[in-house]
Structure formats: C-alpha cells, structure tokens
Amino acid sequence: MRFIKWIAAILGLYFYGFWVGLFAFFIGGFISWKLTGGLVGYIGRANGLGSTAAQRNVRQALFLKTVFTLMGKLAKADGRVSEKEIAHTQQFFEKLGLTPEHRKEAIRLFKLGANPDFSIDPLLEEFNRECGRSGPLKQMLMTYLIGTATADGNLHNAEISLLRHISQSLGYSEAYFQQLLTMARAQDHFSRGQYQHSNQQHGGYASRKSSLDAAYQALGVKKTASDAEIKKTYRRLIREFHPDKLMGQGLPEDMVKKATERSQEIQSAYDLIKKSRKNK
C-alpha cells in the first residue's frame, strides 16, 4: 500500500487517471493468475489434461485478459475524464497495492485494448470458445463492462455502441442487451445501501417511488408481475451471481467480490418489493 501514490501517478500519466482506477480493481485477481492459475491452466491445455482445475485456470486467465483489454477499449470510447471519474479512481486505489511486474502486465493489456488499431473481435472469439457455454461468466463480463462505462454517471453513445457490439458477440439479443443495461443501472441504485439512505433522509413519496421503480428494474421484472414470477426471477438471479457457482465456472476468486455485491443489491431490491406489496 505504500506505493499507491507513486503507482497512481505513473498510471495517471499513461491513461489520464480515471480508467486506471477502474481496471485496478481487477488486478488482485490478475496477480493470482500470474502466480499460479495462468501457468497451470495453459500447461494443462497444452498437455491435453482436460481436468476441471486446469480448465478453470484457463478460464480465469482468459477472463482477466478479456476484462483488462476491453476496459482499455472502453477507456477510449468517450475521450473525456470527469471529476466523478477521478474520485472513483481514488476509491479503487485505496484498496490496492501493485508490484511493478503486475502493474506492467496490466498496463500492457489495457494499452493494447486502447490502441485504435486493435480489433477486439479475435479476443471475443477466443472468449466464446472457452467461456461461451457459461452464461454466468458472460453475464459477469457484461456486468463489469457496463459498470465501467457508467462509473461517471453517464453512458455515452460511443460506449453504448461498443457495449452493444460486445453483447452481440456474446450471443445476446438487442432486447436482452437493453435489459442488462437497465438492470445494471438499477442495481447500482442499491449499491452501498443507497435506497435505504434515500428513504431515511427524505422519506417522501417521490423518493420511495423512485427506489421502488429501481427495484423492479434491478430484477428485470414488470410492476404487474405476480409475486410468484418475481420470486422465481429473484431466485434465478441469486443463483447466477452465487460466488461458489461463479468460481467453479472460472471466475477469479478476487473478482467474486463484484458478484457478491450484485447479490446484495438484488437482495435489497427484492426485499423492497416484498415490503411494498405487503404494505398494500
């Protein structure tokens, strides 16, 4: 942690500050890959071992590679750094300490994606070959990327276009892509207990209605849905973001935190809907 300021200054010089903080969140998982997972996974593949552990390590390495590179591509999409983005960067750096080796490799992947001449299509094809059958991994990738793009509170047309291209490459329909965007934004509403703070501080009808609207959007259900339909959707989402399930399919351990946060946000949304319906 004593190198954070020095690292932030160097990375800021490379990438204007904000986007470094966004990809820095994932470097903890990348460290694990560099030390163990990537080597074991690729050796396992080369020797045709096909074991669950080897396959999982390959997926972990590829997931990290894909996340870093695509975040670099997103970094160049809107071309503007806001004060909110800079503040968001500092929050990420509070959690991390990086060795020069890991910083160098993360920068390389990030800069590779940020290069205007770099095509992301071969990378997405590789990701689909290895992880395409894992719906939860694909959804987690989109969750990370949408969170990156919306970190400053805005979603620019260039970012939407890039996210749409990635979504289509993963096999998602336009309708499902729009649903992912809506759900991700609404789930962010519940991050760090925002809905509770909003209700406690303001308590007005408009505030409660806004939180309830976000709750339905976070689950991806309509207000007219039955209790049974909402419960079924809630259980499906909780299963998809269950840490053990995601780790078993190849999500790096250090990146499971985001899935846990999403589970908590989904739980908060569901609890709010239940409470609202019970009070009617």
C-alpha positions as CSV (number, residue, x, y, z in Angstrom):
1,M,0.0,0.0,0.0
2,R,2.9,2.4,0.5
3,F,3.4,2.5,-3.3
4,I,-0.1,3.6,-4.1
5,K,0.5,7.3,-4.7
6,W,3.6,6.6,-6.9
7,I,1.7,4.0,-8.9
8,A,-1.3,6.2,-9.3
9,A,0.9,9.0,-10.6
10,I,2.6,6.8,-13.2
11,L,-0.7,5.2,-14.4
12,G,-2.4,8.5,-14.5
13,L,0.3,9.7,-16.8
14,Y,-0.5,6.9,-19.1
15,F,-4.2,6.9,-19.0
16,Y,-5.4,10.3,-17.7
17,G,-6.2,8.9,-14.2
18,F,-9.7,7.5,-14.3
19,W,-9.6,4.4,-16.3
20,V,-6.6,3.1,-14.4
21,G,-8.6,3.1,-11.3
22,L,-11.4,1.1,-13.0
23,F,-9.2,-1.7,-14.2
24,A,-7.1,-1.6,-11.0
25,F,-10.0,-3.2,-9.1
26,F,-9.4,-6.4,-11.0
27,I,-5.6,-6.6,-10.6
28,G,-5.9,-8.7,-7.4
29,G,-7.3,-11.5,-9.5
30,F,-4.7,-10.9,-12.1
31,I,-2.0,-11.4,-9.6
32,S,-3.3,-14.8,-8.6
33,W,-3.4,-15.8,-12.3
34,K,0.2,-14.6,-12.9
35,L,1.5,-16.6,-9.9
36,T,-0.4,-19.8,-10.3
37,G,-3.5,-20.0,-12.4
38,G,-2.3,-18.9,-15.8
39,L,0.7,-21.1,-15.9
40,V,-1.1,-24.2,-14.6
41,G,-4.0,-23.6,-16.9
42,Y,-2.1,-23.2,-20.1
43,I,0.2,-26.2,-19.3
44,G,-2.9,-28.3,-18.7
45,R,-4.3,-27.3,-22.0
46,A,-1.0,-27.9,-23.8
47,N,-0.8,-31.4,-22.4
48,G,-4.5,-32.1,-23.0
49,L,-5.2,-32.8,-19.4
50,G,-8.7,-31.5,-19.5
51,S,-9.1,-31.6,-15.8
52,T,-11.6,-29.3,-14.1
53,A,-8.9,-27.4,-12.3
54,A,-6.9,-26.8,-15.5
55,Q,-10.0,-25.7,-17.4
56,R,-10.9,-23.4,-14.6
57,N,-7.5,-21.8,-14.5
58,V,-7.5,-21.3,-18.3
59,R,-10.9,-19.6,-18.0
60,Q,-9.6,-17.4,-15.1
61,A,-6.7,-16.2,-17.2
62,L,-8.8,-15.6,-20.3
63,F,-11.5,-13.8,-18.3
64,L,-8.9,-11.4,-16.8
65,K,-7.2,-10.9,-20.2
66,T,-10.6,-10.1,-21.7
67,V,-11.7,-7.7,-18.9
68,F,-8.4,-5.7,-19.0
69,T,-8.3,-5.4,-22.8
70,L,-12.0,-4.5,-23.2
71,M,-11.7,-1.9,-20.4
72,G,-8.9,-0.4,-22.4
73,K,-11.1,-0.2,-25.4
74,L,-13.9,1.4,-23.4
75,A,-11.4,3.9,-22.0
76,K,-11.0,5.5,-25.4
77,A,-14.7,5.4,-26.3
78,D,-15.8,8.8,-24.9
79,G,-12.5,10.5,-24.6
80,R,-13.4,12.6,-21.6
81,V,-12.5,12.3,-17.9
82,S,-14.8,13.9,-15.3
83,E,-14.3,14.8,-11.7
84,K,-16.6,12.0,-10.7
85,E,-14.4,9.5,-12.6
86,I,-11.3,10.8,-10.9
87,A,-12.9,10.4,-7.5
88,H,-14.0,6.9,-8.5
89,T,-10.4,6.2,-9.3
90,Q,-9.2,7.2,-5.9
91,Q,-11.7,4.8,-4.2
92,F,-10.3,1.9,-6.1
93,F,-6.7,2.7,-5.4
94,E,-7.5,2.8,-1.6
95,K,-8.0,-1.0,-1.9
96,L,-4.9,-2.0,-3.9
97,G,-1.2,-2.5,-3.8
98,L,0.6,-3.4,-7.0
99,T,4.0,-4.9,-7.7
100,P,5.9,-3.4,-10.7
101,E,5.6,-6.7,-12.6
102,H,1.8,-6.9,-12.3
103,R,1.4,-3.2,-13.0
104,K,3.4,-3.6,-16.2
105,E,1.4,-6.5,-17.5
106,A,-2.0,-4.9,-16.6
107,I,-0.8,-1.7,-18.4
108,R,0.2,-3.7,-21.4
109,L,-3.2,-5.3,-21.8
110,F,-5.0,-2.1,-21.1
111,K,-3.0,-0.2,-23.6
112,L,-3.4,-3.0,-26.1
113,G,-7.2,-2.6,-25.9
114,A,-6.9,1.2,-26.0
115,N,-5.0,1.1,-29.3
116,P,-7.3,2.3,-32.0
117,D,-5.9,-0.2,-34.4
118,F,-6.6,-3.2,-32.1
119,S,-9.6,-5.3,-33.0
120,I,-11.4,-6.9,-30.1
121,D,-13.2,-9.5,-32.3
122,P,-10.5,-12.2,-32.1
123,L,-10.4,-11.8,-28.4
124,L,-14.1,-12.1,-28.2
125,E,-14.0,-15.2,-30.4
126,E,-11.4,-16.7,-28.0
127,F,-13.5,-15.9,-25.0
128,N,-16.6,-17.5,-26.6
129,R,-14.6,-20.7,-27.5
130,E,-13.5,-21.1,-23.9
131,C,-16.3,-19.5,-21.8
132,G,-19.2,-19.2,-24.3
133,R,-21.2,-22.0,-22.6
134,S,-21.1,-20.4,-19.3
135,G,-24.0,-18.0,-19.1
136,P,-22.9,-16.6,-15.7
137,L,-19.4,-15.8,-16.8
138,K,-20.7,-14.0,-19.9
139,Q,-23.1,-12.0,-17.8
140,M,-20.4,-11.2,-15.3
141,L,-18.2,-9.8,-18.1
142,M,-21.0,-7.6,-19.3
143,T,-21.7,-6.5,-15.7
144,Y,-18.1,-5.4,-15.2
145,L,-18.0,-3.6,-18.5
146,I,-21.3,-1.8,-18.0
147,G,-20.2,-0.8,-14.5
148,T,-17.0,0.6,-16.0
149,A,-18.9,2.6,-18.6
150,T,-21.4,4.0,-16.1
151,A,-18.9,4.8,-13.3
152,D,-19.1,8.5,-14.1
153,G,-22.9,8.6,-14.0
154,N,-23.1,8.9,-17.8
155,L,-23.3,6.4,-20.7
156,H,-22.1,7.9,-23.9
157,N,-23.2,6.8,-27.4
158,A,-19.8,5.5,-28.3
159,E,-19.8,3.4,-25.1
160,I,-23.3,2.1,-25.8
161,S,-22.2,1.2,-29.4
162,L,-19.1,-0.7,-28.1
163,L,-21.1,-2.5,-25.4
164,R,-23.7,-3.5,-27.9
165,H,-21.1,-5.0,-30.2
166,I,-19.6,-7.0,-27.3
167,S,-23.1,-8.1,-26.3
168,Q,-23.9,-9.3,-29.8
169,S,-20.6,-11.1,-30.0
170,L,-21.5,-13.0,-26.8
171,G,-24.8,-14.1,-28.4
172,Y,-27.2,-11.7,-26.7
173,S,-30.2,-10.2,-28.5
174,E,-30.8,-6.5,-28.6
175,A,-33.7,-6.9,-26.2
176,Y,-31.5,-8.7,-23.7
177,F,-28.8,-6.1,-24.0
178,Q,-31.2,-3.3,-23.2
179,Q,-32.4,-5.4,-20.2
180,L,-28.8,-5.8,-19.0
181,L,-28.3,-2.0,-19.2
182,T,-31.5,-1.3,-17.3
183,M,-30.8,-3.9,-14.7
184,A,-27.2,-2.8,-14.1
185,R,-28.2,0.8,-13.7
186,A,-30.9,-0.1,-11.3
187,Q,-28.8,-2.4,-9.3
188,D,-26.2,0.4,-8.9
189,H,-29.0,2.3,-7.2
190,F,-28.9,-0.2,-4.4
191,S,-25.1,-0.3,-4.1
192,R,-23.8,0.8,-0.6
193,G,-27.4,0.9,0.6
194,Q,-28.3,4.0,-1.4
195,Y,-32.0,3.2,-1.4
196,Q,-32.0,2.9,2.4
197,H,-30.2,6.2,2.8
198,S,-32.6,7.9,0.4
199,N,-35.7,6.7,2.2
200,Q,-34.3,7.5,5.6
201,Q,-33.2,11.0,4.7
202,H,-36.1,12.1,2.5
203,G,-38.9,9.7,3.2
204,G,-41.1,11.4,0.7
205,Y,-43.5,9.7,-1.8
206,A,-41.3,10.6,-4.8
207,S,-38.2,9.2,-3.2
208,R,-39.9,5.9,-2.2
209,K,-41.5,5.6,-5.7
210,S,-38.1,6.1,-7.3
211,S,-36.5,3.4,-5.2
212,L,-39.4,1.0,-5.9
213,D,-39.1,1.6,-9.6
214,A,-35.4,0.9,-9.5
215,A,-36.1,-2.3,-7.5
216,Y,-38.3,-3.7,-10.3
217,Q,-35.8,-2.7,-12.9
218,A,-33.0,-4.3,-10.9
219,L,-34.8,-7.6,-11.1
220,G,-35.8,-7.1,-14.7
221,V,-39.5,-7.6,-14.0
222,K,-42.6,-5.5,-14.6
223,K,-44.6,-4.0,-11.8
224,T,-47.6,-6.0,-13.0
225,A,-45.7,-9.3,-12.4
226,S,-47.2,-11.7,-9.9
227,D,-45.5,-12.5,-6.6
228,A,-44.6,-15.9,-7.9
229,E,-43.0,-14.5,-11.0
230,I,-40.9,-12.0,-9.0
231,K,-39.8,-14.7,-6.6
232,K,-38.8,-17.0,-9.4
233,T,-36.8,-14.3,-11.1
234,Y,-35.1,-13.3,-7.8
235,R,-34.0,-16.9,-7.2
236,R,-32.6,-17.3,-10.7
237,L,-30.6,-14.1,-10.3
238,I,-29.3,-15.1,-6.9
239,R,-28.2,-18.5,-8.4
240,E,-26.4,-16.8,-11.3
241,F,-24.4,-14.5,-9.0
242,H,-23.7,-17.1,-6.4
243,P,-19.9,-16.8,-5.6
244,D,-19.3,-20.6,-5.4
245,K,-21.0,-21.2,-8.7
246,L,-19.1,-18.5,-10.5
247,M,-15.7,-19.6,-9.1
248,G,-16.5,-23.1,-10.2
249,Q,-17.0,-21.9,-13.7
250,G,-13.8,-19.9,-13.8
251,L,-14.3,-16.5,-12.2
252,P,-11.1,-15.5,-10.4
253,E,-11.5,-15.5,-6.6
254,D,-10.5,-11.9,-6.3
255,M,-13.2,-10.8,-8.7
256,V,-16.0,-12.6,-6.9
257,K,-16.5,-9.5,-4.7
258,K,-18.4,-7.9,-7.5
259,A,-20.7,-10.8,-7.8
260,T,-21.3,-10.7,-4.1
261,E,-22.1,-7.0,-4.3
262,R,-24.6,-7.7,-7.1
263,S,-26.2,-10.4,-5.0
264,Q,-26.6,-8.0,-2.1
265,E,-28.1,-5.4,-4.5
266,I,-30.6,-8.0,-5.9
267,Q,-31.5,-9.0,-2.4
268,S,-32.1,-5.4,-1.4
269,A,-34.3,-4.8,-4.4
270,Y,-36.3,-7.9,-3.7
271,D,-36.8,-7.0,-0.1
272,L,-38.1,-3.6,-1.0
273,I,-40.6,-5.0,-3.4
274,K,-41.8,-7.6,-0.9
275,K,-42.2,-4.8,1.8
276,S,-44.0,-2.6,-0.6
277,R,-46.5,-5.3,-1.6
278,K,-47.0,-6.4,2.0
279,N,-48.0,-2.9,3.0
280,K,-50.7,-2.5,0.3
